[in-house]
Amino acid sequence: MRKSAGRVYKGKHYRAELTLPESLDKFLVEFGEESKRTGGYKLPKTEIIRALIRVLMKLEVDVTGVKDEDELVEKVMQSIKRK
């Protein structure tokens, strides 16, 4: 178990290379900094992405026939609307 800035990490973590367009990277940085500006901690991009993956796991997205990122976004949005 490892501690960092008041957070505790449990279990083994695996490194995954992730490439993002500049606009998405900028969004993640600003999103993480917004938390700090409003009284919380600055959220690292890795924590934001892990949280989003956990949400995705709960959404039960139907990926049948999905061929690209835009179609996946639509399927995720449909799943959110159903919840």
Secondary structure, 3 states (H helix, E strand, C coil): CEEECCEEECCCCCCCCCCCCHHHHHHHHHHHHHHHHCCCCCCCHHHHHHHHHHHHHHHCCCCCCCCCHHHHHHHHHHHHHHC
